[in-house]
Amino acid sequence: MNTFFRGLAIRVTGTSTRIMVRSAWTLLAAAMLSGCLGVPASVEPVQGFDLNRYLGKWYEIARLDHSFEEGLDNVTAVYSLRDDGGVNVVNRGFLSKDNVYKEALGRAYFVNDSDEGYLKVSFFRPFYASYVIFELDQDGYQYAFVSGPDTSFLWLLSRTPTVEQALVDHFIATSARLGFDIGKLIFPIQK
């Protein structure tokens, strides 16, 4: 009888352990996913955002570097409307050390309202990360300051491959004030 109860306890404990481990992984994944959809504390997404005006081609003028963009120049992003109301994303850059263009295809959706510059973007579904437009040329949609879920992600995008130094200076000053590490900014070559 004692052996029966010990076997039952092991089976129940084994099942409980599997349930606890599965629950822990679920909680960890949820925490990671929600953390990736955050907005840096110092950043406010733009309001009055118009997706149709934002669609099209953008050039990357500056960025904080990450492994997925390391060594890339001539970086562009092209946004187009999806049938489901989301946005197709095509990021492209030239890796000179290998003499090849690299391309990443993704999709983006609004996190809250469609008039707020706060989207989630995925290049590896089901994982999404924040795409937060925190400054935008409201008149002509000619430049955008973009953040990710925290201050380690930062981009200056423009409709043209070059911009005036005054805009770069404004981007640097604004980004520094908001807590981004501007000492690590990269200015990729645009041709």
LINPEGI-V513353 format. One record per helix or strand. SS is the DSSP state (hx for helix, st for strand). FROM is the first residue (numbers start at 1). TO is the last residue. Records with the same first field share a line. If there is no record, write none. Layout:
# LINPEGI-V513353
SS=FROM-TO + FROM-TO
This chain:
# LINPEGI-V513353
hx=2-36 + 51-54 + 165-177 + 182-184
st=47-47 + 56-64 + 72-81 + 87-95 + 100-110 + 116-116 + 118-124 + 127-136 + 143-147 + 154-158 + 185-186
